[in-house]
């Protein structure tokens, strides 16, 4: 599902003296359907950079990435958008939604975009919110007023709502209590059993052991901070 | 899928001054394109050119017409162009007074667009106008007031309701959220996003508010001195800008 070959990423900061920061060099790995793989390495090693490159959030300048049938280096913005809608889910660390939109609507949105009908999406959203212990009296409120942990669970409900064949998870269990952490890991396991290819960052070693088939150490691709 | 709207090499000069130069892009149904840049970068000029508000020196603009497919807008007759501007296209001006009839009641402003597409039943027109006033958070008690009795932000919301009521297929917007309270801004962006998703309408929005672009746009173009210096996925250009000017824009946003 994910095929990554010789990917390098350098940021050029034009307004800070043209500093060039190389974060990744020659990253290569594959992840198949039904497989859950953890990216590991110290902070700053480039784990999030890899996720963002895979999601098309960072521009791929050097190397080859294929997700399903999409070749990211050649894909037009429109192709990346349609891939995100139906094929590739992403749970980021932060919830970024419009203010004043209800939690239920926020969770339904990605499912509607993926082509589910409104009734099925709402049923699934309620089920997920329920499982993730967001009390139903909060469902009609905007999640931006929620606590950090609640926001993260709403984010997870958004990312796991549609049945994506490929999933990217950026620290999905970081600010959760034990019970919710367990629920999230179960949901990830279900997605994996449904055949999703999953790449995640989990700082929590026990979580990695519970859901991941193997680990990829990103520091092998990293080069530290090299100034040109 | 084919494009709903496409602009090819649009160039507009004001004497020796460049308004915009060699700008090309296309927009599909259900897509939102954000155009950003500093004042004087040519974004409003570009929007005015492609929407037929002003003429341009070279280039062409095509629109996928309901009855005859993809057409060069320059080949349309004046009545056809005017009909299109009243039905399938809409333009939300930066200054609401440019897009409203100031001497006609709020309800009349919305109702007029409905009558343009054939609505004749007074009760229905008034009911729809009233519904749209509440969708943009205007009090329906003000339906018979004239826009000059409204505040700037209220006028802007009325202009947006007037333009959206007939569900045009393509909407041009020039800084539509500039004069709005942030609370209303959020509600309007949600309304627009809903319409884009439900009706598959396309939006070309000029703004200097990068938060609006992030929340609304699928793709974006960054303009500087009349030229497009960077374009791509909206979140990619915002999170990983390549051009020096885009980096400057993105890094200059104040955090709340």
Interface residues (C-beta under 8 A of the other chain):
Chain A: X11 X12 X13 X14 X15 X52 X56 X57 X58 X59 X77 X78 X80 X81 X96 X98 X99 X100 X101 X112 X113
Chain B: X28 X31 X182 X183 X186 X187 X189 X190 X193 X197 X214 X215 X218 X219 X232 X233 X235 X236 X239 X240 X242 X243 X244 X247 X248 X251
